[in-house]
Amino acid sequence: MTDPVRQRRARWARAAKAGQRLGYLCYAVATVAFFAGLIGEFTAGTVRLVEIGLIGGSVLLAPSILVTYMVKAAEKDDLEHGR
């Protein structure tokens, strides 16, 4: 791949994929912490872990999903216009 635009787009796609993985991991940690607190007891640390997981997941996941759709749309547009 020698086209600099496609190379840059591929870097954005890799970054978005990593962001999605980290975002979903944050949500998984928050979910596990929540149910651990529900089964056991909600300590301040458990609540903090749930908060950090939900906030971190939201901050990472939303932009990553948008970037993924933008990269896919740009690739589709290039194919449709023969670029």
PEWOJO-V572087 format. One record per residue. N is the residue number from 0. RES is the residue in one small letter. OMEGA is omega in whole degrees, 0 to 359 (none if undefined). NEAR is the number of other ideal C-beta (glycine too) atoms within 8 Angstrom. D_LAST is the distance of its C-alpha to the last C-alpha in Angstrom with 2 decimals. Layout:
# PEWOJO-V572087
N&RES&OMEGA&NEAR&D_LAST, N&RES&OMEGA&NEAR&D_LAST
This chain:
# PEWOJO-V572087
0&m&183&5&13.22, 1&t&180&3&13.09, 2&d&183&6&10.34, 3&p&179&6&12.79, 4&v&179&6&10.89, 5&r&177&8&10.47, 6&q&178&9&14.05, 7&r&178&8&15.33, 8&r&178&11&13.94, 9&a&176&9&15.69, 10&r&178&8&18.80, 11&w&180&11&18.88, 12&a&178&11&18.66, 13&r&179&8&21.52, 14&a&179&10&23.51, 15&a&179&13&23.17, 16&k&178&10&24.34, 17&a&178&9&27.27, 18&g&178&13&28.09, 19&q&180&13&28.25, 20&r&179&8&30.52, 21&l&179&10&32.76, 22&g&178&16&32.88, 23&y&176&10&33.95, 24&l&177&9&36.39, 25&c&178&15&37.94, 26&y&179&12&38.42, 27&a&178&9&39.99, 28&v&179&10&42.35, 29&a&180&15&43.32, 30&t&179&9&44.00, 31&v&179&8&46.12, 32&a&180&12&48.01, 33&f&181&10&48.67, 34&f&175&8&50.11, 35&a&177&9&52.07, 36&g&180&13&53.58, 37&l&179&7&54.24, 38&i&181&5&56.06, 39&g&179&6&57.82, 40&e&180&5&58.14, 41&f&174&6&55.85, 42&t&179&7&56.55, 43&a&179&5&55.04, 44&g&179&6&52.80, 45&t&179&14&51.53, 46&v&179&10&50.74, 47&r&179&8&49.00, 48&l&177&11&46.87, 49&v&180&12&45.85, 50&e&181&9&45.02, 51&i&179&10&42.98, 52&g&180&15&41.10, 53&l&180&11&40.25, 54&i&179&8&39.30, 55&g&178&11&37.30, 56&g&180&14&35.48, 57&s&182&9&34.61, 58&v&182&9&33.48, 59&l&191&13&31.25, 60&l&184&14&30.01, 61&a&179&9&28.98, 62&p&181&9&26.45, 63&s&178&15&25.12, 64&i&178&10&24.51, 65&l&180&8&22.75, 66&v&178&13&20.43, 67&t&179&12&19.68, 68&y&178&8&18.77, 69&m&179&9&16.62, 70&v&179&12&14.59, 71&k&179&8&14.35, 72&a&179&8&13.39, 73&a&177&9&10.55, 74&e&179&9&9.25, 75&k&179&8&10.03, 76&d&177&8&8.40, 77&d&180&8&4.89, 78&l&181&8&6.18, 79&e&182&6&7.88, 80&h&174&6&5.70, 81&g&179&4&3.78, 82&r&none&4&0.00
